[in-house]
């Protein structure tokens, strides 16, 4: 036996779910897209993970080359992208560059996506 659904009682706006928080603005979406683009690479995610797991969330570029299996110029390129995206800071000591995780940088990404 087939049951018919009476749709005559449905009002015009009933199909729309109301917003419970403000969505991203165009500027926030643009910024978040750039940030996520910086994270959207397996090598960069690994580099960020290694720096975050290092003592004081800091690592020398010399310690990052071997674990990811990439050349020094390629690792430096990825680190530059992560630095420009605001995830890492760079300091030079002698001939080596040290990268430090920016406190709260990863938290800011998730805060843009969840309810405030």
ABEGO torsion letter per residue (X at the ends): XBBBBBAAABBAAAABBBBABBBBBAAAAAAAAAAAAAAABAAAAAAAAAAAABBGGBBBAAAAAAAAGBBAAAAAAAAAAAAAAGABBBBBBEABBBBBBBBGAAAAAAAAABBX
